[in-house]
């Protein structure tokens, strides 16, 4: 491409951008949105030119696009090949008859992936403990299975999470010890749980004539209240575990018992001698982050937030996160972070802040690791139906966010070589229109700004004349 052509193209882009920004017409042509609480930012990274910039300093509820900040912080601070480490020790003496005069202790690390159904290589945690105990010659435990969750005593449900959320799998809190994605299946009227959940308190309030149940659980309790009527065919649903450590302990005891190792579950004060039985390693942070971004997993996102400050509280982790971006020269004006997932209604981000984070993460130090965490539109994750069948499918990758009155997108457009060429951000708060209608309007805007005729146009270096 000749220099004159490059200059002309750049001039046209700048002129078009300034015209769009100065236009009085709001870019999203749809009724039912509050244009003062809707932020849109699209930037051409190749020229540093904003194509649309609306309300970019508005402090808005982001929903799950908060996860894109959490994983960016994890990559900026740590190594994507890092793993959560959970040691299991036998504390006490192993007597000549094989009895452990002490306890088996699991020191939880906040690993959100143990026995997860969403990640390879996470199953067999309890079986590995049994194998290690047998190899150590343990035939009985004259004590108990202790799950230590030191450093995770603070509120397991972040501020701003609604009580209506915490009963359900998407509202499963992050704990020191996490197990089976902190989810279980409940069947009524049998009250069977899979996996078995100890100390579960189920209360059924029969009300009304229509069959069907509404489940609620107050935070930090083990009581589920079901209001309505159990259907004749029975009731089965997935719910959030109140205390995953209890489920983990029960599973370990049962697995040991099946192997012929009885756990007396008695209180003993063992000698300080300890033997490392087994060290459980999680998948890499990269694998966990990819899984949570594609599926929008709130509990795993909270785990990655806590990994920013091992041994610290959630508040400590948030301070660490904010320091990362402040040190990078990004303004924190209008920013409030309560959690790593975006489920908190107290979270606030600006499109300007998010754009600066996404731009920073396109540097060679992070780009391949970070941009690959965003699912491709029309193909993957939560955007597998978004822009499907259009010329933009696959070329755009976005993290989505949704909750009542909130719809958001954040991510990139890529060229044919897989390089990010544009940043794309939508944060819509307080909309009253149908969510599908809103998404369709956003799709139309993207198709308008990236028409098929421009898909093959990529800037090239000037050639010698």
N, C-alpha and C positions, 0 to 999 in steps of 0.2 A: 504494500500500500504506500503511495507517495505521501510526502510530508504534507502537501496541500490538502490531500484527501483526509488525512488524520486531523488536521486543524479544522477543516470544515465539519467533520463528524463530531469533534469535540464541541465546537461552537453550537451545533444543532442540539446536542445533548444538554448543554448548559442552558441554552435558550428555552428548550422544552421543559426542563426542570424548573427554571425560575417561573415560567408561565404557569405550570401546574401548581406550584407552591403559592403563587400570588392569586390564583383563581378563587373567586368567591364561592363557586360550587363545590360542595363537599364531594370527595372522590367516590364514596360509596353511595350510589343512587338507590336508596331504599328507605322506606318509612319504618318507624318503630325503633330507631336508634337515637341515642343522645349524642349529637355531634360534638358536644363539649367533653364527653367522656369516652370518646373513641379516638385512639391514637393509631396512625398509620405511618410507617416509615419504610421506604424502599430506596436503597442506595446502590448505584453502580460502582462497585469496588475498583474497577479498572481505571476510572477517572476520578474517583472520590466525589461523585456528583449525586446529590439527592434527587430522586425522581418524584417522590411524594414525601412530604414532611408535614403531618398534621398532628397537632397537640402532643408533640414529642416530649414535652416537659410535664405533662399531666401525670399525677401520681395515681396509678390505677391498680386494681386487683388483677394479678396476672394469671391466676389459676396455674395449671401444670407447666406452663412455659418457664416457671421458676426452676424446674428441673434442669433446664439448659444452663442456668447460672450455677447450680450446684455442681454439675459435672464439669463445667468449665473451671470452677474453683479447684476441684479435685485434681484436674490435670495440671493446673498452674502451680499447685503446691507439691504434688506427689508424682509417683511413678505409676503409669497405667498397668505395669506388670506386678504391682504390689498386691498382696493378698491379706485377708483377715486370718489371724492365727488363733486357734482355740486349743490350748493344752489341756490334757486330761491326766491327772496324777493320782496315784495311790498314796494317801497320806497315812502313815502308821507302819506297823511292822507286819510282815507276812510270816505267820507262825509255821512251824514244821509241817503241820497238817494242811497247809495251804490257806488257812483262814487269814484274811486281812483284818488285823485288829485296828481298824480305823475306817476311813471313808474314801470313796472315790470322788474326786473333786474335778468338776468341769469349770474352768475359769473362762467365763464368757467374754468375748471381745467386741460384741455388737455386730458380729457377722450376720447379715440379713439373709444369707443364702442356704443355711443348713437345712438339708432335706427338702430343698425347693423343688417344685415340679416344673420350674421354668428354666433351669440351668443344668447343663450336663455336669456330671461328676460331683454332685452335691448329696447324692443319696448314700446310704450305708454308714452314716455317722454312728448310730447305735451299734450296728454290727461290728464296726471297727473297734469300738470300745470293748465289746465282748471278746473279740479275737485277741486284743492286747492283754486283757485280763487272764485269759486262758494261757497265753504264751508266758505270762509272768508267774504262772503256777497258782493263781488265786482260785480257790474252790468255794469260798464263802466270804461274805463281807459282814464282819461284826460291827456294823456301823450303818452308814447311809450313803446315798448319792447326793452330793452337795452341788448345787448350781450357784456359783458365785457371780454376782452381777455388780460388783463394786464399780463405782463411777457412773452408774446408770440409774441412780436412785431418784433423779429429778423426774418431774412430770413426764410420763410417757406419751401423753397426748398434748401436742403443742397448743399454745394459746391461739384461739381463733378457729380451731376445729369445732364443728357443730356436734351436739349430742346425737343428732340424727345420723351422723356419719360413722360413729365409733362402733356400731353394731355390725357393720358390713365389712367384707374383705378389703374394699378400697380404703376403709378407715382404720385398718389394723395398725395399732401403734408400733413403734420400734422400741425394742427392749435390749438389755444386755444380751440375753439369751433369746434367740429367735428360732422358730421351729416350724417346718412345713408351711412356710410363707405366713405364719401366724393366722392360719385359716383352718376351719374344721367344718364338717357337714353334720347337721342336726336333722334327725328324723323324729317326727311325732306321728302318733301318740307314744311310740316305743321309748322316746327320749334317748335313743342310741346316738352316740357321737363317734365320728371317724376323722382323725384319730381320737382316742379316748381323752376326754377333758376332765380332769379331777376337779371336785369342789364346785361344779357348775350348778348354779341356782336358777331353775326355770320356773317362771310364774306365768300361768295362763289365765287371762281374764276373759271369760266368755261374754261376748257382747254382740248384740245385733243378730239378725237372722241370716245375713249373707255369709256364705263360706269364704274363708280367707283370713290370714293373720298379718298383723303389723308387728314387727319386732323392733324393740328399742333396748338400749343398755346405757346406763349412766356411766360416765368415765370413771375409771379406777374402781369399778365394782365387778363382781363375777355373776351378777344377776341380769338375766335376760327376761324381759317382760313381753309377752305376746298377747295382743288384744284382738279379739274377733272370735272366729270359730274354726276349729281344725277341719279341713276339708274331709269328706268321706273317704277319699282315696288316700288320705294321709298328707303329711307336710314334709318337705325336704328342702333345705336351703343351705347355702354356704354362709358362714358367719365368721366374725373376727375373734380370735382367742384372747380372753382377758389376761391370762398369765401363761405365756408360752413355756416358761421355765418349768412349770408343773407338768406340762405335757411331755417335755423332754425327759424329765426325771422319771416319770411313769414308764415311758418307752424303754429307757435304759434298764430299769429294774425288771421289766417283763422280758426283755431280750436276755438278760443275765440269767433269769430264772429258767427260761427255756433251754439255756445252755447248761443247766445244772448248778448254777452259782446263785445261792440264796442270799438275799440282802435282808438282814434282820431289821433294818430301818430303826435302829436304836441310837441313842445319843452316847457317843464315846468321846473321850479326850485323848486322842492318839499321840504317840510320840511325834516329834517334829520331822522325823525322817520321811522323805517322800521319794517316790519312784515315778518317773515320767512314763506313763503307759502309752500314750498316743498323742500326736499333734495333728489336729485337723486343719487343713489349708482350704480356704475358699477358692473359687475361681478367681481369676485376675480382676482387678478393679475395672479394666477395660470391658471384660465380659459382663460384669454386673451392671456397669453403666449402660452398655448397649441394650441389655435386656430391659432395664427400667425405663429407658428412653423410648424404646419401641412399644412397650406395653403400658407405659405411664404408671409404673408401680410406685405407689406412695411410700410404702414401708421401706423398700430398698433405697429410695431417694433419701429418706431420713437416715438410713445407715451410712450412706456416702457423705451426708452432711457431718455426722458425728465423727467420721474418719478424718475430717480436716483437723481435728484436735483430739487425738487419742488420749483417753483418760480424763478429758475435760467434759464439761456439761454442754448441753445444746447451745446455751447462750455463749459459751466460750468458742464453740465452733462457728457461730454466726459472726462473732467479733473477728475471728481469723479470716473468714470469708470476705467481710467488708474491707479488712485491711489489705487484702490481696488487690482489690480493685482500686482502692484509694491510692495505694503505692504505685499502681500503674497509671495514675494521673486521671482516673475517671471520677467525675463528680458523683457524690452520693446524695445529692439533693433530691428529695422526694422518695427516697428509698427506705423501706422498712421490711426486714426479713425476720419472720418468726419460725420458719421451718425450711426443709429442703425440698419439699414436694409441691408446694403451692396450694395445699388443701386449706391452709389457714386463710380466713377472711380478713386477717389483719395484715397480710402481705401487701406491699406496694412496690411497684416498679415503674420506671418511666421508659418510654420507647428509646429515648436518647441513651440512657444507661445501658439498656439491653443491646442496642446497636453497637456501642463502644466495646462491650464484652465480646459480642460476636465478631467484631472486626479484629480485636486483639487476638482471638483464637484462630484467625486465618494465617497467622505468622507461621513460618516453616517449623518452629518448635512444636506446634500443637496441631496444625491444620488437618493432617491425615487422621490422627487419632480423634479429633473433636468432630469434624464435619461428618465422619462416618457414623456417628452416633444418632444422626437425624434420619428418620425413616423417609424413604422416597415416595413422593405423591403418586397415587395410582397403583402402588405395588406393596407397600410394607406398613406394618404397625397401624397406628391410629389414623393414618392418611391413605390407607390402601384404596379407599373409595373416592378420595378427594382428587379432582382433576383427572380422574380415570378416563381413558379414551380420548384425551386431548393431546395436543402436541407438547404440552408441558409436563405430562406424566414422566416420571423418573428424573427429569431435569431439575425439578424443585424438590427439596427435602425440608420437612417442617416438623417441629414439635408443636403439638396442639395443647390447648388448655380449655376446659369447660367446667362450669358450675352454674348454679342458678344465676341468670343475668350476666354471665361472663362467657365470652368466646374469644380465644386468642390463638395466634399462630406466630412462630418465630423460627427462622432458618435461613436457607440459602437457595439461590439458583446457581446451577453449574453449567459449564460449557461442555463440549463434546469430549474433552480430555479429563473431565471430572474435577476441574478447578472451580472454586466458588467465584462467581462474577458479580453477584448481587446479594445484599442483605434484605430480608423481607420480614416485616413485623406488623402484626395487627393485634391491638388490644381493645376489645369492645366491652364496655361496662354498662349495665343498666338497660340493655335492649329489651324491648317488649314484643318484637316480631318473632315469628317462628324461627327456631335455630337453623333448620334446613334452608329456609329462605335467606337467612344471613350468610350462611356458607356459600350459597349459590351466588350471591352478590359479590362476595370476596373472590370467588372463582372467576366471575366475569371481569372483575377489575384486573386480575392478574393476566388473563388472556388478552385484555385490551392493552396492557402495558408491555406484554411480551408476545407480540403477534408472530405468527409463523414466519413471516417475511424477514424477521430479525434474528431468527434462531441460528442461522449460519454465520451471522456477522460477528466476528471476534476481532479485537484490535490486534495489530501486528506491529513489530518494531519497524521504524523507517528504514528503507533501503538506500544505499548510496546512489546518488544520481550521476 
